[in-house]
Amino acid sequence: MKKVAILQSNYIPWKGYFDLIAAVDEFILYDDMQYTRRDWRNRNQIKTPQGVVWLTVPVKVKGKYHQTIRETEIDGWDWAAAHWKSIVLNYKKAPFFDDIANFLEPIYQRENHRNLSALNRELLEIVCRYLGITTPITNSWDYLLVDGKSERLADLCLQAGGTEYISGPAAKDYIEERAFSDRGLKLSWFDYQGYPEYSQLWGEFVHGVTVLDLLFNCGKDSPAFMRYVATRPKGN
């Protein structure tokens, strides 16, 4: 049995995204999908004394109405310094700030981020390493892409040698289950419910912020506040 998940890359996503990676045997970044504005692809949320705020990576969209996430270019360099400044201001008092900053800050100090997909992947990989997630992460362009929204996902799963496709619950609105059953694939829905709260800065607890919030506050104990990272056998 091999479990596969296929999802677009997000900018420093929330903890549930990493739980999905940990729950499968191969995670395929689906950045051949069209880039969507005002979405999670190039932005995420942090907590501040004034409430939850967005960190947004500026991208080039003028006249690029049909570009894929893979094709989307980052617009300029100033955003990186601004993001890091916001992160420092709002998390420097967190118990494990220095530990996380040691590997995170260099990414924001390098002025070589040209492509959104590449930036997202670099951040995903560095967080996975810290959490001990060893799931192989591949790209959709490593495979052949067939027509049809659900058919393409099912075919990607088959090409990866998968027997079970794990999907986020939001996809229930559009996935055609028959595309999977006709190919002998099991279709399962990922459950993001039941996360425990942890000691968090700045007021009322918020689950949906970037995973960095969890890392800064809990350090190496972060998996204890996740569902699949904590229970996944090492090396699987």
Secondary structure, DSSP 8 states (H G I E B T S, - for coil): --EEEEE---SS-BHHHHHHHHHSSEEEE-TTSB--TTSSSSEEEEEETTEEEEEE--B--TT-TT-BTTT-BB--SHHHHHHHHHHHHHHTTSTTHHHHHHHHHHHHH-----BHHHHHHHHHHHHHHHHT----EEEGGGS---SSHHHHHHHHHHHTT-SEEEE-GGGGGT--THHHHTTT-EEEE-----------SSSS--SSSBHHHHHHHHGGGGGGGSSSTTTS-TT-
